[in-house]
Amino acid sequence: MNKIGIGNRVKEKSLKFRLFGANLTSLLKAKGISKYKLSKDTKINYRTIQYWGAGKCLPSDKNAELVAAYLSLNIEPDEDDHETRIKSLEVRVLRLEKKAGINLKEIA
């Protein structure tokens, strides 16, 4: 892969980290919870939470679930969200089939 592709992935990853950090920081502020309190109550290392807040890394699935539960966040997508995603994917597949001049149902 060329350097431009790698750079774009790094930028995208970095953006995800920073967005998560900003969202976590604003949620904690809105709920009046310090990173230190979050650390003590969830037993997640304080330095780890600092890294998340600074946008340096993302939490593991386990830690994300702990934090979501602690902050009373619903991380399960709505059923409507699944339906919307499925319809969107179906539309995209149809467009790709049309562009490629094939019908995947006939191939299967």
C-alpha positions as CSV (number, residue, x, y, z in Angstrom):
1,M,0.0,0.0,0.0
2,N,1.3,3.5,-0.7
3,K,2.2,6.0,1.9
4,I,-0.9,8.2,1.2
5,G,-3.2,5.3,2.1
6,I,-1.4,4.6,5.3
7,G,-1.4,8.3,6.2
8,N,-5.1,8.5,5.7
9,R,-5.7,5.5,8.0
10,V,-3.5,7.1,10.6
11,K,-5.4,10.4,10.3
12,E,-8.8,8.5,10.5
13,K,-7.6,6.6,13.6
14,S,-6.3,9.7,15.2
15,L,-9.6,11.5,14.6
16,K,-11.6,8.6,16.2
17,F,-9.3,8.8,19.2
18,R,-9.7,12.6,19.6
19,L,-13.5,12.4,19.1
20,F,-13.8,9.7,21.7
21,G,-11.6,11.8,24.1
22,A,-13.7,14.9,23.5
23,N,-17.0,13.1,24.0
24,L,-15.8,11.4,27.2
25,T,-14.5,14.6,28.6
26,S,-17.8,16.5,27.8
27,L,-19.9,13.6,29.2
28,L,-17.9,13.6,32.5
29,K,-18.2,17.3,32.8
30,A,-21.9,17.3,32.1
31,K,-22.4,14.6,34.8
32,G,-20.0,16.3,37.2
33,I,-17.7,13.3,37.4
34,S,-13.9,13.7,37.4
35,K,-11.6,11.3,35.6
36,Y,-10.2,10.4,39.0
37,K,-13.7,9.4,40.3
38,L,-14.4,7.4,37.2
39,S,-11.1,5.6,37.7
40,K,-11.7,4.8,41.3
41,D,-15.3,3.7,40.8
42,T,-14.7,1.5,37.8
43,K,-11.2,0.3,38.9
44,I,-9.8,1.4,35.5
45,N,-6.3,2.8,35.7
46,Y,-6.4,6.6,36.0
47,R,-3.6,7.0,33.4
48,T,-5.6,4.9,31.0
49,I,-8.6,7.3,31.4
50,Q,-6.2,10.3,30.9
51,Y,-5.0,8.7,27.6
52,W,-8.6,8.3,26.4
53,G,-9.4,11.9,27.3
54,A,-6.3,13.1,25.5
55,G,-7.3,11.2,22.4
56,K,-4.2,9.0,22.6
57,C,-6.1,5.6,22.5
58,L,-9.5,4.0,22.7
59,P,-10.9,1.7,25.5
60,S,-11.1,-2.0,25.1
61,D,-14.7,-3.3,24.6
62,K,-14.7,-4.4,28.3
63,N,-13.7,-1.0,29.5
64,A,-16.1,0.8,27.1
65,E,-18.9,-1.3,28.6
66,L,-17.8,-0.5,32.1
67,V,-17.7,3.2,31.4
68,A,-21.1,3.1,29.6
69,A,-22.7,1.3,32.5
70,Y,-21.2,3.7,35.0
71,L,-22.4,6.8,33.0
72,S,-25.8,5.1,32.4
73,L,-25.3,5.2,28.6
74,N,-27.3,2.9,26.3
75,I,-24.7,1.5,23.9
76,E,-27.1,-1.0,22.2
77,P,-28.3,0.2,18.8
78,D,-32.1,0.6,18.4
79,E,-33.9,-2.0,16.4
80,D,-34.8,0.8,14.0
81,D,-31.1,1.6,13.5
82,H,-30.6,-2.0,12.4
83,E,-33.4,-1.8,9.9
84,T,-32.1,1.5,8.5
85,R,-28.6,0.1,8.1
86,I,-29.9,-3.0,6.4
87,K,-31.9,-0.9,3.9
88,S,-28.9,1.3,3.3
89,L,-26.7,-1.7,2.6
90,E,-29.3,-3.2,0.2
91,V,-29.4,0.1,-1.7
92,R,-25.6,0.1,-2.0
93,V,-25.5,-3.5,-3.2
94,L,-28.1,-2.7,-5.9
95,R,-26.1,0.3,-7.0
96,L,-22.9,-1.8,-7.2
97,E,-24.7,-4.6,-9.1
98,K,-26.0,-2.1,-11.6
99,K,-22.6,-0.5,-12.0
100,A,-20.9,-3.9,-12.5
101,G,-23.8,-5.2,-14.7
102,I,-24.4,-8.3,-12.6
103,N,-27.1,-9.7,-10.4
104,L,-25.8,-11.5,-7.3
105,K,-29.0,-13.4,-6.8
106,E,-28.5,-15.1,-10.2
107,I,-25.0,-16.0,-9.3
108,A,-25.9,-17.6,-6.0
